[in-house]
Each structure stands twice: as structure tokens, then as C-alpha cells.
Amino acid sequence: MEKIVYTITVYTENMVGLLNQIAIIFTRRHLNIESLTVSKSSLPGIHKFTITVESTEDLIIKVVRQIEKRIDVLKAFHYTDDEIIFDEVALYKIPTDSLLDNPEIETLMRTYNARIVEVNRNFAAIEMSGSADVIQSLFDELNKFKVLQFVRSGRVAITRSTQERLSNFLAEMEEKRIKAMKACEK
């Protein structure tokens, strides 16, 4: 089977130790997490893990099922790149002298749609969002002028689908809970 990049989204309550439990699932299956981003979701009290991994579809399906068995996990989904809209953010720190002395840096910033977020006597901080390849490409170009520091976020992603799968899932769960409560009352 062909290995491709999958993005797994995991919706959870914010519980201590859950990240470790999820990471262990990947470790046991000898899968390397390429990127990991965790943040609050659009739903109050629910956090979203966005994990990218290169694998086969069969293995990803097994991993998602295993993640969902965790008690604090509400639901997990997996997507291919064509099913989602995604980006990463990068920060580059270069010497201020390089910025002032090399007009090529301004051309690079325009080409890559990057922006300066801070300039002081010692350094300039540049921010850019885009795909991992484009972020790396700008790093390679800027490194000709000596990049002092570089950091890149993990992937952030939303689905291309117009339906919110988690909201639908939660609505179904609520319906089942209400039906079960009514059945117990009889």
C-alpha cells in the first residue's frame, strides 16, 4: 500500500496526560508524527489536536479507532490533503544589517508574501504562512543572508466539507442520550 500524508483531527476535553496517551498510540505502531498542533476549538470546552503523519490508509484507520477509545476523546477524523485547507506559520530572525544592506530580502518578502513583525538594532523578525515546502524555500533563500533563528508551527487545518462532522456527531450523541433517558423513565 502507498504511504501518503494524512491529517488526523482529534476533539477532546482538555485533560492532563492525554497528549502522552495519543503519542503512545503512534509510537506503538512505529509512526512518526510529522507535526502536531493543539488548540481550543470553536466549541466551548473542546480542544482540537491536528496531527500529520505519513502512512497507509489501513493503518491510519486503525490509529483513529484506537485514539477514539481514549475516554477523554470525543471524536477523531482522518483526511487526505485534498479534503482540507491547511497552512503553517513560520518566524525567521535575521540580522537588521542584512535587511538594510540587501534589497534582495525585500524582493523575497514580496515574492513569498512575508511580513516584518519587528525590527530593532540587532535583528528583524519576519513572519510567513504557507505550505511546509514554501516555508522551507524562504528559509533557504534567507539563509544566504544568515538566519539567526527559525521556527515553524505544525499544521492547522479545516475541512473543505460544508458539514461540520463534529457538530453532527455531538448532535447525534445528544439525541441518543435523550432517548436513553426517556426509555429509563418508562
N, C-alpha and C positions, 0 to 999 in steps of 0.2 A: 504494500500500500504506500501511496505517496504521502510524504510529510509536507504539510503546509502550515502557515501561521494561523492560529486560532486566537480569538479574543474571548475570554470567559468573563462574564459578569456575575458577581455573587452579591446578593442582597441579604444583609444580616442586621441583627441587633448589634449594638456596639458593646461587645463583651471582651473582657481581658482574656488573652490566650488564644483567641480564635484564629488570628493570623498564623500562629505556630501550628495549630491543628490543620489548617489548609495547606501550609507549606509542606507538612509531613506527607500529605497525600501525593504531592508531586514528587517528593523525594523517594517514596516507596516505589513509584512507577518509573524512576530514573528519568524524569522530565525536568529540564532546566527552565525556570521561569525567566523569560526574556525581559519582561517589565511588569511592574506591579504598582498600581495607584489605588489608594484608599481615600474615600472622602464621604461626606454626608451626601445623601441622595436628595431627590426632590420631595421625598416623602418624609415627614417628621419622624425622628427616632430610628430611621433606617439608614444604614451605611452601604456604600457600594464599593466592592473590590473590582478592579479592572485588571485582568491578568492576561498577558500574552505568552504563548508557548508554541513551539513548533512541534507538531505531532501528526499522527494519523487520526482520521475521524473516529474510528473504533475506540481508540484509546481515550480520546477527548470525551466521548460519550460516557465511558466508564468513570473517568475522573469527575465529571459533572455530577453523575449519580452518587458517587462517594461523597462529594462535597455536600450535597443536599441531605445526606444522612446526619450531618452535624446538627445538633439540637438548636443551635442559635442561628442557623442558616434558614432563611425564609424560602429562597429560590435561587437557582443558578441556571444560566443560559450559556450557550456557546455560539459563536458567529465566525464566519469567514470574513475577510476584508471587504468583499463586495456587499455584505449585508449591513455594514456600519459606516458611520462617518467618524474619523478619528484624527487625532493630532497629538503632537508632543510639544513641549516648550523647552527652550534652551537659553542659558545665560553664558555669555562669553565676556571675560575680563581681559582687556588689552592695555598696554601702557598708553597713557594720554599722548606722549610724544609720537607714538606710531600713528595714532588717529590724526594728529595735527600735521605730521610730516608726509603722510602718504594719501594722496587723493583717491587712490585705488580703493581704500577702505570705504569711502563714501559711495563709490560706484557699486561695490559689493553689497553694501547695505540696501541700496535701491534695488539691485538685482534680486536679492533674497527677501526683500520686504522686511528687513530687520529694523529695529529702532534703538536709539540710545536711551537708556533709562537713568544713567548717572554719569557725570563727568566730574573729576576732581583733579588735583595736581598730579596724582600718581597713576590713576587708571581711568578707563572708560568702561562702563558696563553696557553690553549690547544684549538685547532680547530678541528672540525669534521663535515663531511657532511654525510647525510644518511636519512633514514626514521624517522618519529617522534618517533616511538617505540624504535629504536636503539639509537637515541639521548637521550631519557629518560633513557634507560637502562644504558648507560655510565654515565649519571648524578648520578643515584642511586649507581653505583659502586664507582665513585669518591667521592661521599658524605661521604663515610665511612672514608675518609681522610680529610674531611672538605672543601667543595666547598665554596669559598668566594663570587663568583658571577657566574651567569649562564644566558645566553641569547640564544634564538633560533630564527632564521628567520622564516618568513612564507614560504609557498611552492613556489618553482619555478618549472615551467613545460614547456615541449614542447610536441607536438603531436607525436604519433607513425606513423601517416599517412605520406606518401611521398609527398602529395599535401599540399601546403600552402593555407589554406582556406581563409585567409585574402587577400592575393595577388590575388587570383582568384576573390574574391568579389570586390576588388578595380578595377580590370581589367574590370569586367562586368559593374560596375558603370561608368567607363570612356567611354566604348562603348555606353552605353545608353545616356550619356551626349553629345557625338559627334553626335549620330543620332538625338537627340533632337535639337541640334544647326543647323544641316543640314535641318531639317524639318522647322525650323523657317526661314531659308534663302529663302525657296521656295515661 
